[in-house]
Amino acid sequence: MTLRDYDFHVFTDDETGTERVVHRDRSGGYGLLRLPASTPHTLPLPAAVERLNASFRQRYLFFTDPDTGCGRVLYRRYDGHLGLITPAW
């Protein structure tokens, strides 16, 4: 994570097959996120961009793509633009 321009890593849990995010929090520790089954985290990309842009304190948004059902991470890049991480498959 330290070699990238973001403080998280997306991976697929081998046991469950779901996407998870390990992230560095503001205190320097680490946390593990998984996508909840609730619908507020299922967003089309334009809605995810709108939600992330609505809060400049939020560094990234971990959400489910409604078309594929896979997790995605939309994040703020060091240059001020947004980046998107999607599964490779």
C-alpha positions in Angstrom: 0.0 0.0 0.0 2.8 2.4 0.7 4.0 2.2 -2.9 0.6 3.3 -4.3 -1.2 6.6 -4.1 -3.9 5.2 -1.8 -4.1 3.6 1.7 -6.0 0.5 1.0 -5.8 -2.9 -0.8 -8.8 -4.7 -2.4 -8.7 -8.5 -2.4 -11.1 -11.5 -2.7 -11.6 -13.5 0.5 -10.7 -17.1 -0.4 -13.3 -18.6 2.0 -16.3 -16.5 1.0 -15.4 -15.3 -2.5 -16.4 -11.8 -1.6 -14.3 -8.6 -2.0 -12.8 -7.0 1.0 -10.7 -4.0 1.7 -7.8 -3.7 4.2 -7.2 0.0 4.8 -5.0 2.3 6.9 -6.9 4.5 9.2 -6.1 8.1 10.2 -4.3 6.9 13.4 -1.9 4.7 11.4 -3.6 1.4 12.2 -5.3 -1.0 9.9 -8.9 -2.1 9.4 -10.7 -4.7 7.4 -14.0 -3.9 5.5 -16.4 -6.1 3.8 -19.4 -5.2 1.7 -22.6 -5.4 3.7 -25.6 -7.0 2.0 -27.7 -3.9 2.4 -28.7 -2.0 -0.8 -27.2 1.5 0.1 -23.8 0.1 -0.9 -25.1 -1.0 -4.3 -24.4 2.0 -6.6 -24.0 2.7 -10.3 -20.7 4.5 -10.9 -22.2 8.0 -11.5 -24.0 7.8 -8.1 -20.8 6.6 -6.4 -18.9 9.6 -7.9 -21.6 11.9 -6.7 -21.5 10.4 -3.2 -17.7 10.6 -2.9 -17.7 14.2 -4.2 -20.3 15.2 -1.7 -17.8 14.5 1.2 -14.3 15.8 0.7 -13.2 14.2 4.0 -14.0 10.8 2.6 -10.9 9.3 0.9 -12.6 6.4 -0.8 -15.9 4.6 -1.3 -16.2 0.8 -1.3 -19.4 -0.2 -3.1 -21.1 -3.0 -5.1 -21.6 -2.6 -8.9 -25.2 -3.3 -9.6 -24.5 -4.9 -13.0 -21.8 -7.4 -11.9 -22.4 -7.7 -8.2 -18.7 -7.2 -7.6 -17.0 -4.8 -5.2 -15.4 -1.7 -6.5 -13.4 1.1 -4.9 -13.6 4.7 -6.0 -10.9 6.8 -4.5 -9.3 10.2 -4.5 -5.9 10.2 -6.3 -3.0 12.3 -5.1 -3.5 14.7 -8.1 -7.1 15.4 -7.1 -8.7 13.2 -9.7 -10.7 10.0 -9.0 -9.5 6.5 -9.5 -11.5 3.3 -9.8 -10.4 -0.2 -8.9 -12.4 -3.1 -10.2 -11.9 -6.9 -10.2 -9.7 -8.2 -12.9 -12.1 -11.0 -13.9 
